[in-house]
Amino acid sequence: MHESERARIVSEIVTAGRRLAGGGLVAGTAGNLSVRVGDHIVVTGSGTDLADLTPARLTVVDTGGAVLDGDLAPTSELPLHLAIYRATGAAAIAHAHSPSSIAVGATHDVLPPVHYATVPLGGVVRVAGYATFGTPELAANVLAALDGRVAALMRNHGSVAYGASVGEACERLETVEWLADVYLRAVALGTPRLLTGKELDAVAAQLERLDYGRPPG
């Protein structure tokens, strides 16, 4: 990894960490980020508070998890990050213990589709089965929930999302938390109307027709 590329990635991760903390998606050390570049992965160090994230709290590992550079051990959720990288084309991953996501994940098997913003995530967001943090079992459960999706909730734990950049991964994580919060507000008012599979399919077709979210050119 060239020094200029590493400096860019480090800057993006630091910005992303502070973004998640500033948005209330993480509190203290309850969250982690990573970016993959070839055979190297830059990941937040263990015990890192994303609100105070600095380049010194980032660690570089290889795809097997061996530390290549950095003064800190990698996040305890490294097995989860590595599993997602092995199974998908992800270039970056964001994981957080977001309040509304935890609440929905502790009570539901999916995040009910109260809004069509779930469609760009691949469809209705699933809840991964519970397993102890930092274990292969948790990683396997999350991969099952991510099948065909770019984000998932984690039972009694939080949420995770991946993308082509750490910014995109964070944006998707924010969407999951927003959807969870909207659902909780709707339930507080009554029984929410949920979008049907046919309606979600129509949204997907409309997004494709409009090339939604892509820059002109």
Order of alpha helices (4+ residues) and beta strands (2+ residues): alpha-beta-beta-beta-beta-alpha-beta-alpha-beta-alpha-beta-beta-alpha-alpha
